[in-house]
Amino acid sequence: MNEFLKHEGVPLPRNTPDKSVSGDRLVINDSSRLTDEEIANTIMFNELMGIQIAVRGVTESTRSDVGAVFLKYFLFLKCFLMKVSWMQTLQHLMKQRGYLKIPPHLPR
């Protein structure tokens, strides 16, 4: 598949190095540890999923008053605003360090 994409001129994203597995469970190889890029992407994914699930609870509630109460306590509290501003900061840092995964772009 990689050869086909290269032949068609599609730019391929960087791959993380393969993880080696040792037989001893107490010894952790340097190549087995998570990189900063993997940690940052995991944190961003988990935060986005948490917000999506919370908003889904509001939109799929069968009673409108239950949805309104959930909306009141989730969306308008400082925790939601702090979470969104923290995620913007994380996204900016990920762009600076090249951790943000950008899909390949084909020139027209």
Secondary structure, DSSP 4 states (H G I P E B T S, - for coil): -HHHHHHHTPPPPPPPPPPP--S-TT---GGGSPPHHHHHHHHHHHHHHHHHHHHHHHHT-SSHHHHHHHHHHHTTSHHHHHHHHHHHHHHHHHHHHT-S--------
